């Protein structure tokens, strides 16, 4: 029952989202702009990968209020092509991250080539790419040291950027409790553009954010509402992602969180909360016009 309940909640949330998008006039939530990785986010609240695996819900999700949406995790070229077709049809109210399963071991040439092909195919469609190194349910995905895996990813990413003549930001997703403290300075200097940290431990998030600074940390895991979003930003997270809370809260959850966040003057996005610019609500045109 414990495995079925989350699937039922997410299926219900997807149905409610489709209905809301069709029958409820869109109304923009407060805009709380923040710049991370050289990208402009209309607000710091995002949807983590796993809810919309193929990008078929991008437009209603963006209209619900999310500032950025991740699709995936994607493991095959065929599935990626289906997702890219949806991305091309999306009215870009939110930034799009494409979460890719990453063969970063350097052990199996076929899997490495496949991972490179995924990255290249997603290059121009995504606002940023995510290499998922968190493993299933946060378990380690490889016996190869984390720093070696990230170094391989960054080398592959840099080679592609040189080959195609443009750069799409690269993010790595990690379970923070499995990242040795000694590896954090190496991550900071690795060449990745941000780290998605999976953890509900605010103290751990704060320690990792300080160790990674100025590399941005995107926090995901255990968020239930606006208080948790404020706490993650105060701990140093540049952006915050939700998943289960959206499945439980429904299509109006992002708008409620952003409205509360706009009222909270202590919420400051970016690495180093004490030094980042304050979130300032501003008027935005309605999504329908």
C-alpha positions in Angstrom: 0.0 0.0 0.0 2.9 2.3 0.8 4.1 2.0 -2.8 0.7 2.4 -4.4 -0.4 5.5 -2.5 2.2 7.9 -4.0 1.4 6.7 -7.5 -2.3 7.2 -6.9 -1.7 10.7 -5.6 0.4 11.7 -8.6 -2.1 10.3 -11.0 -4.9 12.2 -9.3 -2.8 15.4 -9.3 -2.1 15.0 -13.1 -5.9 14.6 -13.7 -6.7 17.6 -11.6 -4.0 19.7 -13.4 -5.5 18.9 -16.8 -9.0 19.8 -15.6 -7.9 23.0 -14.0 -6.0 24.0 -17.1 -9.1 23.6 -19.2 -11.8 25.2 -17.0 -10.1 27.7 -14.8 -8.9 31.0 -16.3 -5.1 31.3 -15.7 -4.0 34.0 -13.2 -0.3 34.7 -12.7 1.1 34.2 -9.2 3.5 36.8 -7.8 6.7 36.9 -9.8 9.8 36.6 -7.6 12.7 36.8 -10.1 16.1 35.3 -9.5 19.1 34.7 -11.7 20.9 31.3 -11.4 23.4 29.7 -13.8 23.1 32.7 -16.0 19.4 32.0 -16.5 16.5 34.2 -15.4 13.8 32.4 -13.4 10.5 34.1 -12.8 10.5 32.6 -9.4 12.6 30.1 -7.4 9.9 27.3 -7.1 10.3 24.4 -9.5 8.9 20.9 -10.1 11.3 18.0 -9.7 11.7 15.3 -12.3 9.3 12.3 -12.0 5.9 14.1 -12.2 6.0 14.9 -15.9 8.4 12.4 -17.4 7.7 13.1 -21.0 6.9 16.8 -21.0 3.2 16.3 -21.9 2.1 18.6 -19.0 4.6 21.4 -19.5 2.1 24.2 -20.3 -0.5 23.5 -17.5 2.4 23.1 -15.0 3.9 26.4 -16.0 0.4 28.1 -15.8 0.1 26.7 -12.3 2.9 28.9 -11.3 6.2 27.0 -11.4 9.2 29.0 -12.4 11.0 25.9 -13.8 10.0 22.4 -14.6 12.2 19.2 -14.9 11.1 16.4 -17.2 12.5 12.9 -17.0 14.4 11.0 -15.8 15.0 10.0 -19.4 17.2 6.9 -20.3 16.6 6.3 -24.0 16.9 8.3 -27.2 13.4 7.1 -28.3 11.8 8.5 -25.1 13.9 11.7 -25.3 12.6 12.3 -28.9 9.0 12.0 -27.6 9.7 14.4 -24.8 11.4 16.9 -27.2 8.3 17.0 -29.3 6.4 18.1 -26.3 9.0 20.7 -25.3 8.7 22.2 -28.8 5.0 22.6 -28.4 5.3 24.2 -24.9 4.5 27.9 -24.5 7.5 28.8 -22.5 6.1 30.3 -19.3 8.7 28.4 -17.3 12.3 27.3 -17.9 12.8 23.6 -18.8 15.4 21.2 -17.3 15.8 17.8 -18.9 16.9 15.2 -16.4 19.0 12.5 -18.0 20.2 9.2 -16.6 24.0 9.4 -16.7 26.4 6.6 -17.5 29.4 8.5 -16.0 31.5 5.5 -15.0 33.7 5.4 -18.1 33.5 1.6 -17.8 31.0 0.5 -20.5 31.7 2.3 -23.8 28.1 1.7 -25.1 26.5 3.3 -22.1 28.9 6.2 -22.2 28.2 6.8 -25.9 24.4 6.5 -25.2 24.7 9.1 -22.4 26.6 11.4 -24.7 23.9 11.0 -27.4 21.2 11.9 -24.9 23.0 15.0 -23.8 23.6 16.1 -27.4 20.0 15.5 -28.5 18.6 17.5 -25.5 21.2 20.3 -25.9 19.2 22.9 -27.8 15.8 22.1 -26.3 16.6 22.4 -22.6 17.4 25.5 -20.7 19.6 23.3 -18.5 20.6 19.6 -18.4 20.6 17.4 -15.3 22.8 14.4 -14.9 21.1 12.3 -12.3 23.8 10.8 -10.1 21.5 10.3 -7.1 20.7 6.7 -7.9 17.4 5.0 -7.3 15.9 6.2 -4.0 19.1 8.0 -3.2 21.3 4.9 -3.4 24.8 5.2 -4.9 24.7 4.7 -8.6 28.3 3.6 -9.1 31.3 2.3 -7.3 33.4 4.8 -9.2 34.3 7.8 -7.0 31.9 10.7 -7.3 34.6 13.2 -8.3 35.7 10.9 -11.2 32.1 10.6 -12.4 31.5 14.4 -12.3 34.9 15.0 -14.0 33.9 12.7 -16.9 30.5 14.4 -17.2 32.1 17.8 -17.3 34.7 16.8 -19.9 31.9 15.3 -22.1 29.8 18.5 -21.6 32.8 20.8 -22.5 33.5 18.7 -25.6 29.9 19.0 -26.8 29.9 22.8 -26.1 33.0 23.1 -28.2 31.6 20.9 -31.0 28.2 22.7 -31.3 29.4 26.2 -30.6 27.0 26.9 -27.7 26.7 26.1 -24.0 23.7 24.7 -22.1 24.2 24.7 -18.3 25.0 21.3 -16.7 23.6 20.4 -13.3 24.3 17.2 -11.3 21.7 15.7 -8.9 23.1 14.1 -5.8 21.8 12.6 -2.5 23.6 15.0 -0.1 23.9 12.4 2.7 26.0 10.3 0.4 28.4 13.1 -0.7 31.6 13.0 1.4 32.5 16.5 2.8 36.0 16.2 1.2 34.4 16.0 -2.3 32.5 19.3 -2.0 35.5 21.6 -2.9 36.1 19.3 -6.0 32.4 19.7 -7.0 32.7 23.5 -6.7 35.7 23.5 -9.0 34.5 20.8 -11.4 32.8 23.0 -14.0 29.2 22.0 -13.3 26.8 25.0 -13.2 24.8 23.9 -10.1 24.1 20.9 -7.8 20.6 19.6 -7.1 20.8 18.3 -3.5 18.3 15.7 -2.3 17.9 16.1 1.4 15.3 17.1 4.0 18.0 18.0 6.6 18.1 21.8 6.7 21.4 21.8 8.7 23.0 19.6 6.1 21.7 21.8 3.3 23.2 24.8 4.9 26.6 23.2 5.4 26.7 22.0 1.8 25.5 25.4 0.4 28.3 27.1 2.3 30.9 24.6 1.1 29.8 24.8 -2.5 29.4 28.6 -2.7 29.4 30.3 -5.1 28.2 27.2 -6.9 24.4 27.3 -6.7 22.6 24.6 -4.7 19.1 23.6 -5.7 17.2 22.0 -2.8 14.7 19.1 -3.2 13.3 16.6 -0.7 10.8 16.8 2.2 9.2 20.2 1.3 5.6 20.5 2.4 4.8 24.2 2.0 6.0 27.8 2.0 7.7 27.6 5.4 10.0 24.8 4.1 10.7 26.8 0.9 11.7 29.8 3.0 13.8 27.6 5.3 15.7 26.2 2.3 16.3 29.6 0.8 17.5 30.9 4.2 19.9 27.9 4.4 21.5 29.0 1.1 19.5 27.2 -1.6 19.3 29.2 -4.8 16.2 27.4 -6.0 13.8 24.9 -4.5 12.0 22.0 -6.1 8.9 20.1 -5.0 7.3 16.8 -6.0 5.2 15.0 -3.4 3.9 18.3 -2.0 2.5 19.1 -5.4 0.9 15.7 -5.7 -0.8 16.3 -2.4 -1.6 20.0 -2.8 -2.9 20.0 -6.3 -2.7 22.5 -9.1 -3.1 25.6 -6.9 -0.2 24.6 -4.6 2.5 26.6 -6.4 0.4 29.7 -6.4 -0.3 29.4 -2.6 3.4 28.9 -1.9 4.5 31.8 -4.0 1.9 34.1 -2.5 3.2 33.3 1.0 6.8 33.6 -0.2 6.1 37.1 -1.6 4.8 38.1 1.9 7.9 36.8 3.7 10.6 39.5 3.6 13.2 37.2 5.0 13.2 34.9 2.0 16.2 35.7 -0.2 17.2 33.5 -3.1 20.7 32.7 -4.1 23.8 31.2 -2.6 24.5 32.9 0.7 21.1 34.2 1.9 22.6 37.1 3.8 24.2 38.5 0.6 21.6 37.7 -2.1 19.1 40.2 -3.4 15.7 40.2 -1.8 12.8 38.6 -3.5 10.6 41.5 -4.9 7.1 40.8 -6.1 6.4 42.5 -9.4 3.4 42.6 -11.7 3.3 40.2 -14.6 0.9 40.0 -17.5 -1.7 37.2 -17.2 -0.7 33.9 -18.7 -3.7 34.1 -21.0 -2.7 37.4 -22.5 
